[in-house]
Amino acid sequence: MAARQSITQRQHFIPALIAACMLFGALGRWPYSYYTLLRWVTFIAAVFVAYCGYAYRKPWAIWAFIYIAALLNPILSVHLARQTWQIINLATATAFIAAAFTITKPTPPTPADQGTNE
């Protein structure tokens, strides 16, 4: 049951890890279509993590992942050197992993936390 609670408190966990794995994979040599798919996956995952940051009241996640979504958006592509993209991919993968493990749904206070007014 603890694993089930963990997933419900971290709805962004799986998309963030998928994006991180693809970003680590981008360090190799792939056809151009892989990088196009990478942009779509990371863009969608970044928007979702930013939304979860908003829903879970984590302002750092909102701003960080809006920036990542803007940088990696597939519609208005940013063109940089391969070495620059490798550094960005590592940093972005690290951000996705950090978000997967640190952003959690806030738990409502229990009556014991609020104290009793008897």
Phi and psi in radians as a Rosetta constraint file:
Dihedral C 1 N 2 CA 2 C 2 CIRCULARHARMONIC -1.111 0.35
Dihedral N 2 CA 2 C 2 N 3 CIRCULARHARMONIC -0.664 0.35
Dihedral C 2 N 3 CA 3 C 3 CIRCULARHARMONIC -1.134 0.35
Dihedral N 3 CA 3 C 3 N 4 CIRCULARHARMONIC -0.656 0.35
Dihedral C 3 N 4 CA 4 C 4 CIRCULARHARMONIC -1.149 0.35
Dihedral N 4 CA 4 C 4 N 5 CIRCULARHARMONIC -0.722 0.35
Dihedral C 4 N 5 CA 5 C 5 CIRCULARHARMONIC -1.125 0.35
Dihedral N 5 CA 5 C 5 N 6 CIRCULARHARMONIC -0.639 0.35
Dihedral C 5 N 6 CA 6 C 6 CIRCULARHARMONIC -1.095 0.35
Dihedral N 6 CA 6 C 6 N 7 CIRCULARHARMONIC -0.764 0.35
Dihedral C 6 N 7 CA 7 C 7 CIRCULARHARMONIC -1.180 0.35
Dihedral N 7 CA 7 C 7 N 8 CIRCULARHARMONIC -0.686 0.35
Dihedral C 7 N 8 CA 8 C 8 CIRCULARHARMONIC -1.233 0.35
Dihedral N 8 CA 8 C 8 N 9 CIRCULARHARMONIC -0.419 0.35
Dihedral C 8 N 9 CA 9 C 9 CIRCULARHARMONIC -1.540 0.35
Dihedral N 9 CA 9 C 9 N 10 CIRCULARHARMONIC -0.196 0.35
Dihedral C 9 N 10 CA 10 C 10 CIRCULARHARMONIC -2.341 0.35
Dihedral N 10 CA 10 C 10 N 11 CIRCULARHARMONIC 1.232 0.35
Dihedral C 10 N 11 CA 11 C 11 CIRCULARHARMONIC -1.161 0.35
Dihedral N 11 CA 11 C 11 N 12 CIRCULARHARMONIC -0.354 0.35
Dihedral C 11 N 12 CA 12 C 12 CIRCULARHARMONIC -1.543 0.35
Dihedral N 12 CA 12 C 12 N 13 CIRCULARHARMONIC -0.065 0.35
Dihedral C 12 N 13 CA 13 C 13 CIRCULARHARMONIC -0.992 0.35
Dihedral N 13 CA 13 C 13 N 14 CIRCULARHARMONIC -0.946 0.35
Dihedral C 13 N 14 CA 14 C 14 CIRCULARHARMONIC -1.191 0.35
Dihedral N 14 CA 14 C 14 N 15 CIRCULARHARMONIC -0.818 0.35
Dihedral C 14 N 15 CA 15 C 15 CIRCULARHARMONIC -1.047 0.35
Dihedral N 15 CA 15 C 15 N 16 CIRCULARHARMONIC -0.644 0.35
Dihedral C 15 N 16 CA 16 C 16 CIRCULARHARMONIC -1.158 0.35
Dihedral N 16 CA 16 C 16 N 17 CIRCULARHARMONIC -0.712 0.35
Dihedral C 16 N 17 CA 17 C 17 CIRCULARHARMONIC -1.235 0.35
Dihedral N 17 CA 17 C 17 N 18 CIRCULARHARMONIC -0.625 0.35
Dihedral C 17 N 18 CA 18 C 18 CIRCULARHARMONIC -1.091 0.35
Dihedral N 18 CA 18 C 18 N 19 CIRCULARHARMONIC -0.799 0.35
Dihedral C 18 N 19 CA 19 C 19 CIRCULARHARMONIC -1.086 0.35
Dihedral N 19 CA 19 C 19 N 20 CIRCULARHARMONIC -0.733 0.35
Dihedral C 19 N 20 CA 20 C 20 CIRCULARHARMONIC -1.093 0.35
Dihedral N 20 CA 20 C 20 N 21 CIRCULARHARMONIC -0.761 0.35
Dihedral C 20 N 21 CA 21 C 21 CIRCULARHARMONIC -1.088 0.35
Dihedral N 21 CA 21 C 21 N 22 CIRCULARHARMONIC -0.743 0.35
Dihedral C 21 N 22 CA 22 C 22 CIRCULARHARMONIC -1.154 0.35
Dihedral N 22 CA 22 C 22 N 23 CIRCULARHARMONIC -0.644 0.35
Dihedral C 22 N 23 CA 23 C 23 CIRCULARHARMONIC -1.171 0.35
Dihedral N 23 CA 23 C 23 N 24 CIRCULARHARMONIC -0.691 0.35
Dihedral C 23 N 24 CA 24 C 24 CIRCULARHARMONIC -1.139 0.35
Dihedral N 24 CA 24 C 24 N 25 CIRCULARHARMONIC -0.654 0.35
Dihedral C 24 N 25 CA 25 C 25 CIRCULARHARMONIC -1.140 0.35
Dihedral N 25 CA 25 C 25 N 26 CIRCULARHARMONIC -0.457 0.35
Dihedral C 25 N 26 CA 26 C 26 CIRCULARHARMONIC -1.209 0.35
Dihedral N 26 CA 26 C 26 N 27 CIRCULARHARMONIC -0.144 0.35
Dihedral C 26 N 27 CA 27 C 27 CIRCULARHARMONIC -1.241 0.35
Dihedral N 27 CA 27 C 27 N 28 CIRCULARHARMONIC -0.331 0.35
Dihedral C 27 N 28 CA 28 C 28 CIRCULARHARMONIC -1.490 0.35
Dihedral N 28 CA 28 C 28 N 29 CIRCULARHARMONIC -3.031 0.35
Dihedral C 28 N 29 CA 29 C 29 CIRCULARHARMONIC -1.711 0.35
Dihedral N 29 CA 29 C 29 N 30 CIRCULARHARMONIC 2.132 0.35
Dihedral C 29 N 30 CA 30 C 30 CIRCULARHARMONIC -2.321 0.35
Dihedral N 30 CA 30 C 30 N 31 CIRCULARHARMONIC 2.838 0.35
Dihedral C 30 N 31 CA 31 C 31 CIRCULARHARMONIC -1.169 0.35
Dihedral N 31 CA 31 C 31 N 32 CIRCULARHARMONIC 2.802 0.35
Dihedral C 31 N 32 CA 32 C 32 CIRCULARHARMONIC -0.989 0.35
Dihedral N 32 CA 32 C 32 N 33 CIRCULARHARMONIC -0.570 0.35
Dihedral C 32 N 33 CA 33 C 33 CIRCULARHARMONIC -1.084 0.35
Dihedral N 33 CA 33 C 33 N 34 CIRCULARHARMONIC -0.529 0.35
Dihedral C 33 N 34 CA 34 C 34 CIRCULARHARMONIC -1.113 0.35
Dihedral N 34 CA 34 C 34 N 35 CIRCULARHARMONIC -0.750 0.35
Dihedral C 34 N 35 CA 35 C 35 CIRCULARHARMONIC -1.223 0.35
Dihedral N 35 CA 35 C 35 N 36 CIRCULARHARMONIC -0.538 0.35
Dihedral C 35 N 36 CA 36 C 36 CIRCULARHARMONIC -1.163 0.35
Dihedral N 36 CA 36 C 36 N 37 CIRCULARHARMONIC -0.799 0.35
Dihedral C 36 N 37 CA 37 C 37 CIRCULARHARMONIC -1.091 0.35
Dihedral N 37 CA 37 C 37 N 38 CIRCULARHARMONIC -0.700 0.35
Dihedral C 37 N 38 CA 38 C 38 CIRCULARHARMONIC -1.016 0.35
Dihedral N 38 CA 38 C 38 N 39 CIRCULARHARMONIC -0.770 0.35
Dihedral C 38 N 39 CA 39 C 39 CIRCULARHARMONIC -1.064 0.35
Dihedral N 39 CA 39 C 39 N 40 CIRCULARHARMONIC -0.768 0.35
Dihedral C 39 N 40 CA 40 C 40 CIRCULARHARMONIC -1.131 0.35
Dihedral N 40 CA 40 C 40 N 41 CIRCULARHARMONIC -0.810 0.35
Dihedral C 40 N 41 CA 41 C 41 CIRCULARHARMONIC -1.122 0.35
Dihedral N 41 CA 41 C 41 N 42 CIRCULARHARMONIC -0.824 0.35
Dihedral C 41 N 42 CA 42 C 42 CIRCULARHARMONIC -1.212 0.35
Dihedral N 42 CA 42 C 42 N 43 CIRCULARHARMONIC -0.599 0.35
Dihedral C 42 N 43 CA 43 C 43 CIRCULARHARMONIC -1.083 0.35
Dihedral N 43 CA 43 C 43 N 44 CIRCULARHARMONIC -0.876 0.35
Dihedral C 43 N 44 CA 44 C 44 CIRCULARHARMONIC -1.115 0.35
Dihedral N 44 CA 44 C 44 N 45 CIRCULARHARMONIC -0.749 0.35
Dihedral C 44 N 45 CA 45 C 45 CIRCULARHARMONIC -1.128 0.35
Dihedral N 45 CA 45 C 45 N 46 CIRCULARHARMONIC -0.705 0.35
Dihedral C 45 N 46 CA 46 C 46 CIRCULARHARMONIC -1.143 0.35
Dihedral N 46 CA 46 C 46 N 47 CIRCULARHARMONIC -0.718 0.35
Dihedral C 46 N 47 CA 47 C 47 CIRCULARHARMONIC -1.114 0.35
Dihedral N 47 CA 47 C 47 N 48 CIRCULARHARMONIC -0.722 0.35
Dihedral C 47 N 48 CA 48 C 48 CIRCULARHARMONIC -1.164 0.35
Dihedral N 48 CA 48 C 48 N 49 CIRCULARHARMONIC -0.735 0.35
Dihedral C 48 N 49 CA 49 C 49 CIRCULARHARMONIC -1.151 0.35
Dihedral N 49 CA 49 C 49 N 50 CIRCULARHARMONIC -0.675 0.35
Dihedral C 49 N 50 CA 50 C 50 CIRCULARHARMONIC -1.092 0.35
Dihedral N 50 CA 50 C 50 N 51 CIRCULARHARMONIC -0.721 0.35
Dihedral C 50 N 51 CA 51 C 51 CIRCULARHARMONIC -1.091 0.35
Dihedral N 51 CA 51 C 51 N 52 CIRCULARHARMONIC -0.767 0.35
Dihedral C 51 N 52 CA 52 C 52 CIRCULARHARMONIC -1.107 0.35
Dihedral N 52 CA 52 C 52 N 53 CIRCULARHARMONIC -0.651 0.35
Dihedral C 52 N 53 CA 53 C 53 CIRCULARHARMONIC -1.060 0.35
Dihedral N 53 CA 53 C 53 N 54 CIRCULARHARMONIC -0.684 0.35
Dihedral C 53 N 54 CA 54 C 54 CIRCULARHARMONIC -1.172 0.35
Dihedral N 54 CA 54 C 54 N 55 CIRCULARHARMONIC -0.837 0.35
Dihedral C 54 N 55 CA 55 C 55 CIRCULARHARMONIC -1.141 0.35
Dihedral N 55 CA 55 C 55 N 56 CIRCULARHARMONIC -0.571 0.35
Dihedral C 55 N 56 CA 56 C 56 CIRCULARHARMONIC -1.729 0.35
Dihedral N 56 CA 56 C 56 N 57 CIRCULARHARMONIC 0.194 0.35
Dihedral C 56 N 57 CA 57 C 57 CIRCULARHARMONIC 1.010 0.35
Dihedral N 57 CA 57 C 57 N 58 CIRCULARHARMONIC 0.925 0.35
Dihedral C 57 N 58 CA 58 C 58 CIRCULARHARMONIC -2.116 0.35
Dihedral N 58 CA 58 C 58 N 59 CIRCULARHARMONIC 1.500 0.35
Dihedral C 58 N 59 CA 59 C 59 CIRCULARHARMONIC -1.065 0.35
Dihedral N 59 CA 59 C 59 N 60 CIRCULARHARMONIC -0.554 0.35
Dihedral C 59 N 60 CA 60 C 60 CIRCULARHARMONIC -1.078 0.35
Dihedral N 60 CA 60 C 60 N 61 CIRCULARHARMONIC -0.646 0.35
Dihedral C 60 N 61 CA 61 C 61 CIRCULARHARMONIC -1.225 0.35
Dihedral N 61 CA 61 C 61 N 62 CIRCULARHARMONIC -0.631 0.35
Dihedral C 61 N 62 CA 62 C 62 CIRCULARHARMONIC -1.036 0.35
Dihedral N 62 CA 62 C 62 N 63 CIRCULARHARMONIC -0.946 0.35
Dihedral C 62 N 63 CA 63 C 63 CIRCULARHARMONIC -1.191 0.35
Dihedral N 63 CA 63 C 63 N 64 CIRCULARHARMONIC -0.732 0.35
Dihedral C 63 N 64 CA 64 C 64 CIRCULARHARMONIC -1.087 0.35
Dihedral N 64 CA 64 C 64 N 65 CIRCULARHARMONIC -0.774 0.35
Dihedral C 64 N 65 CA 65 C 65 CIRCULARHARMONIC -1.470 0.35
Dihedral N 65 CA 65 C 65 N 66 CIRCULARHARMONIC -0.354 0.35
Dihedral C 65 N 66 CA 66 C 66 CIRCULARHARMONIC -1.181 0.35
Dihedral N 66 CA 66 C 66 N 67 CIRCULARHARMONIC -0.720 0.35
Dihedral C 66 N 67 CA 67 C 67 CIRCULARHARMONIC -1.087 0.35
Dihedral N 67 CA 67 C 67 N 68 CIRCULARHARMONIC -0.782 0.35
Dihedral C 67 N 68 CA 68 C 68 CIRCULARHARMONIC -1.095 0.35
Dihedral N 68 CA 68 C 68 N 69 CIRCULARHARMONIC -0.753 0.35
Dihedral C 68 N 69 CA 69 C 69 CIRCULARHARMONIC -1.087 0.35
Dihedral N 69 CA 69 C 69 N 70 CIRCULARHARMONIC -0.701 0.35
Dihedral C 69 N 70 CA 70 C 70 CIRCULARHARMONIC -1.167 0.35
Dihedral N 70 CA 70 C 70 N 71 CIRCULARHARMONIC -0.709 0.35
Dihedral C 70 N 71 CA 71 C 71 CIRCULARHARMONIC -1.194 0.35
Dihedral N 71 CA 71 C 71 N 72 CIRCULARHARMONIC -0.675 0.35
Dihedral C 71 N 72 CA 72 C 72 CIRCULARHARMONIC -1.786 0.35
Dihedral N 72 CA 72 C 72 N 73 CIRCULARHARMONIC 0.255 0.35
Dihedral C 72 N 73 CA 73 C 73 CIRCULARHARMONIC -1.132 0.35
Dihedral N 73 CA 73 C 73 N 74 CIRCULARHARMONIC 2.457 0.35
Dihedral C 73 N 74 CA 74 C 74 CIRCULARHARMONIC -1.439 0.35
Dihedral N 74 CA 74 C 74 N 75 CIRCULARHARMONIC -0.194 0.35
Dihedral C 74 N 75 CA 75 C 75 CIRCULARHARMONIC -1.552 0.35
Dihedral N 75 CA 75 C 75 N 76 CIRCULARHARMONIC -0.860 0.35
Dihedral C 75 N 76 CA 76 C 76 CIRCULARHARMONIC -1.898 0.35
Dihedral N 76 CA 76 C 76 N 77 CIRCULARHARMONIC 1.412 0.35
Dihedral C 76 N 77 CA 77 C 77 CIRCULARHARMONIC -1.178 0.35
Dihedral N 77 CA 77 C 77 N 78 CIRCULARHARMONIC 2.450 0.35
Dihedral C 77 N 78 CA 78 C 78 CIRCULARHARMONIC -1.681 0.35
Dihedral N 78 CA 78 C 78 N 79 CIRCULARHARMONIC 2.264 0.35
Dihedral C 78 N 79 CA 79 C 79 CIRCULARHARMONIC -1.868 0.35
Dihedral N 79 CA 79 C 79 N 80 CIRCULARHARMONIC 2.052 0.35
Dihedral C 79 N 80 CA 80 C 80 CIRCULARHARMONIC -2.308 0.35
Dihedral N 80 CA 80 C 80 N 81 CIRCULARHARMONIC 2.960 0.35
Dihedral C 80 N 81 CA 81 C 81 CIRCULARHARMONIC -1.198 0.35
Dihedral N 81 CA 81 C 81 N 82 CIRCULARHARMONIC 2.690 0.35
Dihedral C 81 N 82 CA 82 C 82 CIRCULARHARMONIC -1.001 0.35
Dihedral N 82 CA 82 C 82 N 83 CIRCULARHARMONIC -0.734 0.35
Dihedral C 82 N 83 CA 83 C 83 CIRCULARHARMONIC -1.112 0.35
Dihedral N 83 CA 83 C 83 N 84 CIRCULARHARMONIC -0.647 0.35
Dihedral C 83 N 84 CA 84 C 84 CIRCULARHARMONIC -1.154 0.35
Dihedral N 84 CA 84 C 84 N 85 CIRCULARHARMONIC -0.748 0.35
Dihedral C 84 N 85 CA 85 C 85 CIRCULARHARMONIC -1.100 0.35
Dihedral N 85 CA 85 C 85 N 86 CIRCULARHARMONIC -0.621 0.35
Dihedral C 85 N 86 CA 86 C 86 CIRCULARHARMONIC -1.100 0.35
Dihedral N 86 CA 86 C 86 N 87 CIRCULARHARMONIC -0.722 0.35
Dihedral C 86 N 87 CA 87 C 87 CIRCULARHARMONIC -1.152 0.35
Dihedral N 87 CA 87 C 87 N 88 CIRCULARHARMONIC -0.761 0.35
Dihedral C 87 N 88 CA 88 C 88 CIRCULARHARMONIC -1.106 0.35
Dihedral N 88 CA 88 C 88 N 89 CIRCULARHARMONIC -0.731 0.35
Dihedral C 88 N 89 CA 89 C 89 CIRCULARHARMONIC -1.078 0.35
Dihedral N 89 CA 89 C 89 N 90 CIRCULARHARMONIC -0.737 0.35
Dihedral C 89 N 90 CA 90 C 90 CIRCULARHARMONIC -1.127 0.35
Dihedral N 90 CA 90 C 90 N 91 CIRCULARHARMONIC -0.795 0.35
Dihedral C 90 N 91 CA 91 C 91 CIRCULARHARMONIC -1.117 0.35
Dihedral N 91 CA 91 C 91 N 92 CIRCULARHARMONIC -0.725 0.35
Dihedral C 91 N 92 CA 92 C 92 CIRCULARHARMONIC -1.203 0.35
Dihedral N 92 CA 92 C 92 N 93 CIRCULARHARMONIC -0.708 0.35
Dihedral C 92 N 93 CA 93 C 93 CIRCULARHARMONIC -1.072 0.35
Dihedral N 93 CA 93 C 93 N 94 CIRCULARHARMONIC -0.718 0.35
Dihedral C 93 N 94 CA 94 C 94 CIRCULARHARMONIC -1.103 0.35
Dihedral N 94 CA 94 C 94 N 95 CIRCULARHARMONIC -0.697 0.35
Dihedral C 94 N 95 CA 95 C 95 CIRCULARHARMONIC -1.120 0.35
Dihedral N 95 CA 95 C 95 N 96 CIRCULARHARMONIC -0.721 0.35
Dihedral C 95 N 96 CA 96 C 96 CIRCULARHARMONIC -1.123 0.35
Dihedral N 96 CA 96 C 96 N 97 CIRCULARHARMONIC -0.720 0.35
Dihedral C 96 N 97 CA 97 C 97 CIRCULARHARMONIC -1.147 0.35
Dihedral N 97 CA 97 C 97 N 98 CIRCULARHARMONIC -0.764 0.35
Dihedral C 97 N 98 CA 98 C 98 CIRCULARHARMONIC -1.053 0.35
Dihedral N 98 CA 98 C 98 N 99 CIRCULARHARMONIC -0.747 0.35
Dihedral C 98 N 99 CA 99 C 99 CIRCULARHARMONIC -1.149 0.35
Dihedral N 99 CA 99 C 99 N 100 CIRCULARHARMONIC -0.663 0.35
Dihedral C 99 N 100 CA 100 C 100 CIRCULARHARMONIC -1.052 0.35
Dihedral N 100 CA 100 C 100 N 101 CIRCULARHARMONIC -0.600 0.35
Dihedral C 100 N 101 CA 101 C 101 CIRCULARHARMONIC -1.747 0.35
Dihedral N 101 CA 101 C 101 N 102 CIRCULARHARMONIC -0.279 0.35
Dihedral C 101 N 102 CA 102 C 102 CIRCULARHARMONIC -1.867 0.35
Dihedral N 102 CA 102 C 102 N 103 CIRCULARHARMONIC -0.459 0.35
Dihedral C 102 N 103 CA 103 C 103 CIRCULARHARMONIC -1.494 0.35
Dihedral N 103 CA 103 C 103 N 104 CIRCULARHARMONIC 2.047 0.35
Dihedral C 103 N 104 CA 104 C 104 CIRCULARHARMONIC -2.294 0.35
Dihedral N 104 CA 104 C 104 N 105 CIRCULARHARMONIC 2.707 0.35
Dihedral C 104 N 105 CA 105 C 105 CIRCULARHARMONIC -1.188 0.35
Dihedral N 105 CA 105 C 105 N 106 CIRCULARHARMONIC 2.279 0.35
Dihedral C 105 N 106 CA 106 C 106 CIRCULARHARMONIC -1.127 0.35
Dihedral N 106 CA 106 C 106 N 107 CIRCULARHARMONIC 2.406 0.35
Dihedral C 106 N 107 CA 107 C 107 CIRCULARHARMONIC -1.547 0.35
Dihedral N 107 CA 107 C 107 N 108 CIRCULARHARMONIC 2.402 0.35
Dihedral C 107 N 108 CA 108 C 108 CIRCULARHARMONIC -1.173 0.35
Dihedral N 108 CA 108 C 108 N 109 CIRCULARHARMONIC 2.577 0.35
Dihedral C 108 N 109 CA 109 C 109 CIRCULARHARMONIC -1.150 0.35
Dihedral N 109 CA 109 C 109 N 110 CIRCULARHARMONIC 2.478 0.35
Dihedral C 109 N 110 CA 110 C 110 CIRCULARHARMONIC -1.536 0.35
Dihedral N 110 CA 110 C 110 N 111 CIRCULARHARMONIC 2.832 0.35
Dihedral C 110 N 111 CA 111 C 111 CIRCULARHARMONIC -1.002 0.35
Dihedral N 111 CA 111 C 111 N 112 CIRCULARHARMONIC -0.572 0.35
Dihedral C 111 N 112 CA 112 C 112 CIRCULARHARMONIC -1.157 0.35
Dihedral N 112 CA 112 C 112 N 113 CIRCULARHARMONIC -0.582 0.35
Dihedral C 112 N 113 CA 113 C 113 CIRCULARHARMONIC -1.251 0.35
Dihedral N 113 CA 113 C 113 N 114 CIRCULARHARMONIC -0.543 0.35
Dihedral C 113 N 114 CA 114 C 114 CIRCULARHARMONIC -1.462 0.35
Dihedral N 114 CA 114 C 114 N 115 CIRCULARHARMONIC -0.294 0.35
Dihedral C 114 N 115 CA 115 C 115 CIRCULARHARMONIC 1.444 0.35
Dihedral N 115 CA 115 C 115 N 116 CIRCULARHARMONIC 2.876 0.35
Dihedral C 115 N 116 CA 116 C 116 CIRCULARHARMONIC -1.980 0.35
Dihedral N 116 CA 116 C 116 N 117 CIRCULARHARMONIC 2.485 0.35
Dihedral C 116 N 117 CA 117 C 117 CIRCULARHARMONIC -1.914 0.35
Dihedral N 117 CA 117 C 117 N 118 CIRCULARHARMONIC 1.110 0.35
